[in-house]
């Protein structure tokens, strides 16, 4: 457990913006190197060993425009051995490279060979590559609507460790519709990447080698079924503060934690407005006093500090009715409304944001019932699965290019799973509760209430959906614009690594 650290003593870091090395034929070319380095994460911690993109944690911020393509060469210059506990029992593909990486730009519509397929991994200097490795330079078309995306490592069986080590960053795609709304920009538009970590007393990252109460027959190290750090970071600083003016700000939030969900609110009691989600702007702003963010979800927020000059406001995390008194993760960061008001800017919140055509009018070519299930492996460890299948089982979901399907996620497990589809921005249809105890006895779905529509702030485009225990969550998906093999998985990274991830194939 991390020793007690004083909160709100470090200022929120401002992320550096990635700059292209060249621009040919309207395509910007970047090189991003993954390296080991040290970084100070709190005033009272020694420097922490990390892995980062361009020696930064989080990595550099990509800030790009719609219709302006980007090429990125992701370069692995990491050591040959991992500094976090690697479980060699959970994944084998004929090569035992302990440090392998592949970057996935989460939410981007791109062809399969640039998607960051888990088995397209590569080692230092591309000396060894996975069976699906196709290219060193990834191409991102940027032809979709503007949105807050993010990039992170996605190597097979290693994602939880590589992301925890620091391989994560944000990617902002802008379009003309967003620019026309006169939203806060420049120093008044601030990315916030939420993470949780635990530390040893010397400042090094703490990640468990074994599950709690591990039996003697487990491999050592052995994957843990779930992990939450006891310390919260924003943009790579532990419990930072941000000085703001008494005016309207725009915050782009990303939950980049391995498995922690957040329920965020402001201790001032004020409401705020969500204007965007995973796939960009909503139809209109949604006023909230609480925001739930599952792992991998994003939220674009407007917060007005106009009436709080001279005040300090804490962004809080609601831990529920009976929190552990030792749990320090009820605080996220602090806003100090201490800067003088500049003359520029407006506090107007647009009434309308964007047009989102419903997919409900499309011809539905398939309805798929997909169960979120669990079993145990030969060591007695939990093994969460999608539809009872492991990663290596034959592909079972094969939609046609340009077709629309309804996928129903039936969660018969005891907790929420954030389910992510690569390539696709889908729409949530509804959630319907069923009797989980009855299902466990009989295998029969017995509904206990009507289907309820998605929350107001979920009615835009999404690439990650919270599927709650004892509910059927339905999404409608149009499979375009590319064919080929992609993946869908739980975005709790310990689940994704073992074995709650499946390939799917879009057939042309």
Steps between C-alpha positions, in 0.01 A plus 500: 500500500621848410603708799272796568575786260384858542239602245492801271867600533598450134360698211321314221750428220426639156555233238743578220359483148647253251662665199542333160843444351373577151189553294477334157190493278288649782599213733688583820772253600591441866747277676421403858749300703414283799780527758573441867557815707426650840249772589400669825132426564462675838701754696575248775571195283836410355507487121304203364626266230252499212455405138369781284446625149779749427614467863175654628221379728242545366635506146491805270159642409403458135287797391392446139228597254237302314598403142870555572652148519778406739774238474673388820801275539473351848855404601580256781821592682407333827724264701494127433348425840187640661525672838145388590405136575448305176282188513642264237215253545222698333608548140714308253536553125831329438715785627589587858592868456437651841476859374274536199290801401242610247312830514121519459343839423177442691195628310674554166350366178801348328590190299588179686875528443506836686254414776742358756382141480624318813702246301659770282749566781870572449811509716789744516606621154240261348738208561205268566139550394168330563313289243270790400775764467468671159660846509731723703321826416133528595257708292213691662258650240327743742189500282252447786326769704700690758546319833724442800691179423795344678791270428645227715689175480300193396754216488355154552508395864701811598256791475437532875874524574600723210221750565568494875868568421391819322423429133194721460417833333214713358413572136263789421336505157330830412237578237339818364174444684680514833693811395176680409362469856747743659573268790780583747836444333870550545587525870130458584478154342681246715549123458469298822628142495385315815718215626553303818827357623659362816858568610772348711664731755787567259257638239506196272176364359331228703314232304418165665689185403219273622127523571395551860493173696683323217532122527838329489442345157472831314773608257721775636440769381128438441246734344258664742130500406456871574714785632440853623777731615459682829616837361338715229695690235391755242729561202774312682489686834365366828198707618599821317343845509417736214472877524208630294323827424137562604365404157393207283752221431494194280646177636557185294494210748638153435487206739830327421505285814548125472177412677372791712170669422430852626188685611606862485345807657606845626498563876365852435170335414490663156387320188695478175417422139612203295528591132676193359572132558721233338398581143487878520234763562156411632182639342466754783665567837397282795501656846643267766587499867673158470701346218574128485807403295586136444851404382566634146197733496542869421289803589522855365389739776428870548549629856416860590706653782348849455337511844791349691776763493739444790360153572660157497295221342585131517412254226380207709450130437187352661603173663148397599309488829755308711850594384810359661626773737856423385410559134648827376353481149196716582703802381617541140636854461443858615401813309621830648292786358786741566598650164373843390231494234625572151290718273463241227264203499133433556300296745227412254420129469364404156145364498569271203827321434482255211282281281509128576297287258342198668606156380158357589371557147768278346415149385614263775686200359568314826412494869779353714459392861843517664542381857756636740593190694767365729670173580830396659828380351710197597641693798156600629547861390202701371474490121248755366378423147289645220225261392690213660787531249871554549718725285642207303161350409380544140340833407123487548390860430526572125287801399496617139659829401239776511241291686328593825459259790364506854731354763345407835752466783355270767697556821461196725802596709497690827634838388502754216718440195587787260481339154696659215476432126796596284439704181136576584306785657163347590178620668352361822140381463398402852568295814260251651531330842454125550497264796864396534433241774230339285736493202774332706252231606324439168698665220184696410482877456205623707459875469413693814410832342467690172791606285623848587661735248861610536580790729476842335879532488529158330286595199783587270755278329678257731782249462488376860182408686441418867328161520359456849458176691161335452414710196476459125667799333416547131705703253441561131811485284573583136816318390690746280707643343757217478498122479744268675569361845451712812431428867237559766574466869444607857706811577587393851857430395551200727188346338611592149835329552340179630281414308210739449586601144389360166584565135221590259512507121333752269447326168509695175 
